[in-house]
Amino acid sequence: MKQKRIRDYGISIGDYPTGPLNKISDVPGVLVGHATLDDERHKTGVSVILPGSGNAFLHKPVAAAYVLNGFGKTLGLMQLQELGVIETPIALTNTLNVGLIHDALVGYMIDQCQKDGLRLTSVNPIVCECNDATLNDIQKRDLGREHLLAAIRDARADFAEGDVGCGKGMVCHSLKGGVGSASRQIEIDGHTYTIGVLVQSNHGALKDLLIAGKPAGRIIDAALNCSAPDKGSIISVMATDIPLSSRQIGRVIRRASVGLARLGSFIGHGSGEVMIGFTTANRVSHVPEKGFMEFRAISESQIDPLFRAMAEAEEEAVLNSMVTARTVTGYDGTVKYSLRAFMDKILAWRE
């Protein structure tokens, strides 16, 4: 059954048009897959973002990362920030499984490079995390190679959102969080380009939640009385086919913070806000043929629409992560309700 997303409730975010799927996979070649562990003790999983066709190690997408609040355990950002490229799929999981998924991703890349005739001796996997211990028995650490490979095999353009993969155990604004995505299209010099965003949402306080300017959190909290401090995290990944430099990608992804602020987030002490972005339009060859590389990059005077598109897509992606997620009962009986259970109340609210 088709998942009901925030636009299906009559709520449209921003001014720019969306791509055909309104997902990060509207950027050609970008795919997303999930593997989910869902039983009495497990509410967890892993999700992967494939950054275009082919082996990313051989032809590395230009990329950037930004940490707004660093309460997190993401691996791979140091080299990404230094060299301005990614060279593996991006994996998202829970806090205590980062090392296991990192190891699995190394093994996957060794296999991929062997197929391409390259002996891999160093690689920089990007593995991001949010903590799902509220709903998941996180100490079990049962995610590994088989789940990473299953997520990669599952990779597709029209992927599921909500409480799937890395989103299974997420909690957002004290409601059920998870995986969400959105995209925006921009015309530059007569060509249409796409900015796509995927989030793993696990942040925010319920009382602060805003939806289209309405105090949704206060409306919901009047019924649930369950608002808690903001001590989660959010991973935001941007993909685009716009030719950008690493520095320009960094400028664009920082505007994810605008989307979060429009939803009422105050970026709490215990919250980790990690932003990663890449372009499929500029790649760095692992074995360059010349001493100089040639890249295209947008004129800085034309970059404002990208900032707005990033903010719009971030805001909508978070709402999609919440409204597509089902109500989930955790391993110890904790219940986190889906946003969609309260949409009628929110839509009917009058000041």
C-alpha positions as CSV (number, residue, x, y, z in Angstrom):
1,M,0.0,0.0,0.0
2,K,1.3,3.5,-0.9
3,Q,2.6,5.4,2.0
4,K,0.7,8.6,2.9
5,R,3.2,11.5,3.0
6,I,2.8,15.0,4.4
7,R,1.5,16.4,1.0
8,D,-1.3,13.9,1.1
9,Y,-2.6,15.9,4.1
10,G,-2.7,19.1,2.0
11,I,0.5,20.5,3.5
12,S,3.0,21.8,1.0
13,I,6.4,23.1,2.1
14,G,8.0,26.0,0.3
15,D,7.8,27.3,-3.3
16,Y,10.0,25.1,-5.4
17,P,8.6,22.1,-7.4
18,T,9.5,18.6,-6.3
19,G,11.0,15.9,-8.4
20,P,8.8,13.0,-9.7
21,L,9.1,11.0,-6.5
22,N,9.9,13.9,-4.2
23,K,12.8,11.9,-2.8
24,I,16.6,12.0,-2.8
25,S,16.5,9.4,-5.6
26,D,15.1,12.0,-8.0
27,V,18.8,12.8,-8.5
28,P,19.6,10.4,-11.3
29,G,21.6,7.3,-10.2
30,V,21.0,7.8,-6.5
31,L,19.3,4.8,-4.8
32,V,18.3,4.0,-1.2
33,G,17.9,0.6,0.5
34,H,17.0,-0.8,3.9
35,A,17.4,-3.8,6.1
36,T,15.2,-3.9,9.2
37,L,15.4,-6.0,12.4
38,D,11.9,-6.0,14.0
39,D,11.1,-8.5,16.7
40,E,10.5,-8.5,20.5
41,R,13.9,-7.1,21.3
42,H,15.0,-5.4,18.1
43,K,13.7,-2.2,16.6
44,T,16.6,-1.2,14.5
45,G,18.3,-1.6,11.1
46,V,20.6,-0.1,8.5
47,S,20.0,2.0,5.5
48,V,22.3,2.8,2.6
49,I,22.5,5.6,0.1
50,L,24.2,4.6,-3.2
51,P,25.7,7.8,-4.6
52,G,25.3,7.0,-8.3
53,S,26.1,4.2,-10.6
54,G,29.5,2.4,-10.6
55,N,32.2,2.1,-8.0
56,A,32.3,5.2,-5.9
57,F,35.9,4.5,-5.0
58,L,37.1,4.6,-8.6
59,H,35.2,7.8,-9.4
60,K,34.6,9.7,-6.2
61,P,31.7,12.1,-6.0
62,V,32.7,15.6,-4.8
63,A,31.3,16.0,-1.3
64,A,31.3,18.0,2.0
65,A,30.2,17.5,5.6
66,Y,29.2,19.9,8.3
67,V,28.6,19.2,12.0
68,L,26.3,21.8,13.6
69,N,26.2,20.0,17.0
70,G,28.7,17.2,17.5
71,F,27.0,14.9,19.9
72,G,27.4,11.9,17.6
73,K,29.6,9.0,16.5
74,T,29.7,9.2,12.7
75,L,32.8,7.7,11.1
76,G,34.5,9.1,8.0
77,L,34.0,12.8,8.3
78,M,37.6,13.8,8.9
79,Q,38.9,12.6,5.5
80,L,35.7,13.7,3.8
81,Q,36.2,17.2,5.1
82,E,39.9,17.2,4.2
83,L,39.7,15.8,0.7
84,G,36.2,16.8,-0.3
85,V,35.0,13.5,-1.7
86,I,33.2,10.3,-0.7
87,E,34.3,6.9,-1.9
88,T,31.7,4.5,-0.6
89,P,27.9,4.3,-0.2
90,I,26.7,6.2,2.9
91,A,25.4,3.9,5.6
92,L,23.1,4.9,8.5
93,T,22.5,2.8,11.6
94,N,22.3,2.9,15.4
95,T,25.0,4.2,17.7
96,L,26.4,0.9,19.0
97,N,26.5,-0.7,15.6
98,V,28.6,1.9,13.8
99,G,31.8,-0.2,14.1
100,L,30.1,-3.3,12.8
101,I,28.6,-1.6,9.8
102,H,31.9,0.1,9.1
103,D,33.7,-3.2,9.0
104,A,30.9,-4.6,6.7
105,L,31.3,-1.7,4.4
106,V,35.1,-2.2,4.2
107,G,34.5,-5.8,3.2
108,Y,31.9,-4.7,0.6
109,M,34.3,-2.2,-1.0
110,I,37.2,-4.7,-1.0
111,D,34.9,-7.1,-3.0
112,Q,33.7,-4.3,-5.4
113,C,37.3,-3.2,-6.1
114,Q,38.5,-6.7,-6.7
115,K,35.7,-7.0,-9.4
116,D,37.1,-3.9,-11.0
117,G,40.7,-5.2,-10.9
118,L,41.9,-3.0,-8.0
119,R,43.6,-4.1,-4.8
120,L,42.1,-1.9,-2.1
121,T,44.5,-1.0,0.7
122,S,42.7,2.0,2.2
123,V,39.1,3.2,2.1
124,N,37.0,5.8,4.0
125,P,33.5,4.4,4.7
126,I,30.9,7.0,5.8
127,V,28.8,5.5,8.6
128,C,26.3,7.7,10.4
129,E,24.2,7.0,13.5
130,C,21.4,8.0,15.7
131,N,20.6,6.3,19.1
132,D,17.5,4.0,19.1
133,A,17.9,2.8,22.7
134,T,14.5,4.1,23.6
135,L,12.8,1.5,21.5
136,N,15.6,-1.0,20.7
137,D,17.6,-3.3,23.0
138,I,20.7,-1.5,21.6
139,Q,23.3,-3.6,23.5
140,K,22.5,-6.6,21.4
141,R,24.4,-5.2,18.5
142,D,23.1,-7.7,16.0
143,L,23.5,-5.8,12.8
144,G,26.4,-6.7,10.5
145,R,27.5,-7.7,7.1
146,E,24.4,-9.6,6.1
147,H,22.2,-6.7,6.9
148,L,24.4,-4.2,5.0
149,L,24.4,-6.4,1.9
150,A,20.7,-6.9,2.2
151,A,20.2,-3.1,2.3
152,I,22.4,-2.7,-0.7
153,R,20.5,-5.3,-2.6
154,D,17.3,-3.5,-1.6
155,A,18.4,-0.2,-3.1
156,R,15.9,1.4,-5.3
157,A,14.5,4.8,-6.4
158,D,11.0,4.4,-4.9
159,F,12.2,3.3,-1.4
160,A,10.2,3.1,1.8
161,E,10.2,5.8,4.5
162,G,9.3,5.9,8.2
163,D,10.1,3.1,10.6
164,V,12.3,1.1,8.2
165,G,16.0,0.4,8.2
166,C,17.9,2.8,10.3
167,G,14.6,4.6,11.1
168,K,13.0,1.6,12.9
169,G,13.8,2.8,16.4
170,M,14.0,6.5,15.9
171,V,12.1,9.1,18.0
172,C,11.4,12.6,16.6
173,H,9.9,15.4,18.7
174,S,8.8,12.6,21.2
175,L,6.8,10.9,18.4
176,K,7.9,8.2,16.0
177,G,10.7,9.3,13.8
178,G,12.6,7.5,11.1
179,V,13.7,7.8,7.4
180,G,12.2,10.6,5.4
181,S,13.0,12.2,2.1
182,A,12.1,15.1,-0.2
183,S,13.4,16.9,-3.3
184,R,13.3,20.2,-5.1
185,Q,14.0,21.1,-8.7
186,I,15.7,24.3,-9.8
187,E,16.2,25.7,-13.3
188,I,19.7,27.1,-14.1
189,D,20.7,28.3,-17.6
190,G,17.7,26.6,-19.1
191,H,18.4,23.2,-17.5
192,T,16.5,21.5,-14.7
193,Y,18.5,20.3,-11.7
194,T,17.5,18.5,-8.5
195,I,18.4,18.7,-4.8
196,G,17.4,15.7,-2.8
197,V,17.5,15.2,0.9
198,L,17.2,12.1,3.1
199,V,17.0,12.3,6.9
200,Q,17.3,9.9,9.8
201,S,15.2,11.9,12.3
202,N,15.7,11.3,16.0
203,H,15.7,14.8,17.5
204,G,13.5,17.6,18.9
205,A,11.1,18.2,21.8
206,L,7.4,17.7,21.3
207,K,6.4,21.1,22.7
208,D,8.5,22.8,20.1
209,L,7.2,21.0,17.0
210,L,5.7,23.3,14.3
211,I,3.9,22.2,11.2
212,A,3.1,24.8,8.6
213,G,3.2,27.4,11.3
214,K,0.8,25.5,13.6
215,P,1.9,24.6,17.2
216,A,1.5,20.9,16.4
217,G,3.6,19.8,19.4
218,R,1.4,21.7,21.9
219,I,-1.7,20.4,20.3
220,I,-0.4,16.8,20.5
221,D,1.1,17.2,24.0
222,A,-2.3,18.3,25.3
223,A,-3.5,14.8,24.5
224,L,-0.3,12.8,25.3
225,N,1.6,14.8,27.9
226,C,4.8,13.1,26.8
227,S,7.2,16.0,25.8
228,A,10.8,15.2,26.7
229,P,14.1,17.1,26.5
230,D,15.7,17.4,23.0
231,K,18.5,14.8,23.3
232,G,18.4,12.9,20.1
233,S,20.1,13.5,16.7
234,I,19.4,13.9,13.1
235,I,21.5,12.9,10.1
236,S,20.8,14.9,6.9
237,V,22.2,13.7,3.5
238,M,21.9,15.9,0.4
239,A,22.4,14.7,-3.1
240,T,22.4,16.8,-6.2
241,D,23.2,16.8,-9.9
242,I,24.2,20.4,-9.9
243,P,27.9,20.9,-10.6
244,L,29.3,22.2,-7.3
245,S,32.7,22.5,-5.5
246,S,33.1,20.9,-2.1
247,R,33.1,24.3,-0.6
248,Q,29.8,25.1,-2.3
249,I,28.3,21.8,-1.1
250,G,29.2,22.8,2.4
251,R,27.5,26.1,2.1
252,V,24.3,24.4,0.8
253,I,24.1,21.6,3.4
254,R,24.4,24.1,6.2
255,R,20.9,25.4,5.2
256,A,19.4,22.1,6.5
257,S,19.5,24.0,9.8
258,V,16.9,26.4,8.5
259,G,14.5,23.6,7.8
260,L,15.1,22.2,11.3
261,A,14.5,25.6,12.8
262,R,11.2,26.0,10.9
263,L,10.1,22.8,12.5
264,G,10.8,24.2,15.9
265,S,14.2,22.6,16.7
266,F,16.5,24.5,19.0
267,I,19.5,22.1,18.5
268,G,19.7,20.8,22.1
269,H,23.0,19.9,23.9
270,G,22.3,16.2,23.6
271,S,21.4,16.4,19.9
272,G,23.8,15.6,17.1
273,E,23.2,17.5,13.8
274,V,25.4,16.0,11.1
275,M,25.0,17.2,7.5
276,I,26.6,15.5,4.5
277,G,26.2,16.3,0.8
278,F,27.5,15.2,-2.6
279,T,27.1,15.9,-6.2
280,T,27.0,13.4,-9.0
281,A,28.1,16.0,-11.5
282,N,31.7,16.3,-10.4
283,R,33.8,13.2,-9.7
284,V,37.5,12.7,-8.8
285,S,39.2,9.8,-10.5
286,H,41.1,7.4,-8.3
287,V,43.7,7.1,-11.1
288,P,43.9,10.5,-12.7
289,E,45.1,10.6,-16.3
290,K,46.3,14.2,-16.1
291,G,48.0,16.5,-13.7
292,F,45.0,18.9,-13.5
293,M,41.3,18.2,-13.1
294,E,38.6,20.1,-14.8
295,F,35.3,20.9,-12.9
296,R,32.3,23.0,-13.4
297,A,30.8,24.9,-10.5
298,I,27.8,27.2,-10.1
299,S,28.4,30.9,-10.1
300,E,28.2,32.1,-6.5
301,S,25.7,34.8,-7.6
302,Q,23.2,32.0,-8.5
303,I,23.5,30.0,-5.3
304,D,20.6,31.5,-3.3
305,P,17.9,29.2,-4.9
306,L,20.0,26.2,-3.7
307,F,19.9,27.4,-0.2
308,R,16.2,27.8,-0.2
309,A,15.7,24.4,-1.9
310,M,17.8,22.7,0.7
311,A,15.9,24.2,3.6
312,E,12.5,23.3,2.0
313,A,13.5,19.7,1.3
314,E,14.9,19.3,4.8
315,E,11.7,20.5,6.4
316,E,9.6,18.3,4.3
317,A,11.9,15.3,4.7
318,V,11.5,15.4,8.5
319,L,7.8,15.6,8.3
320,N,7.7,12.7,5.8
321,S,9.8,10.7,8.2
322,M,7.3,11.2,11.0
323,V,4.0,10.9,9.1
324,T,5.0,7.7,7.2
325,A,6.3,6.0,10.4
326,R,3.8,3.7,12.2
327,T,3.3,3.7,15.9
328,V,5.9,1.4,17.4
329,T,6.1,-0.4,20.8
330,G,9.6,-0.8,22.0
331,Y,11.3,-3.8,23.6
332,D,10.4,-2.6,27.1
333,G,6.8,-1.5,26.3
334,T,7.6,2.1,25.5
335,V,5.1,3.4,22.9
336,K,6.0,6.1,20.4
337,Y,3.0,7.3,18.4
338,S,2.9,8.2,14.7
339,L,2.4,11.8,13.8
340,R,-0.4,10.7,11.4
341,A,-2.5,9.7,14.4
342,F,-2.8,13.4,15.2
343,M,-3.0,15.0,11.8
344,D,-6.8,15.5,12.0
345,K,-6.4,17.5,15.2
346,I,-3.5,19.6,13.8
347,L,-5.4,20.4,10.6
348,A,-8.6,21.3,12.5
349,W,-6.7,23.6,14.9
350,R,-7.8,27.3,14.8
351,E,-6.0,30.0,16.8
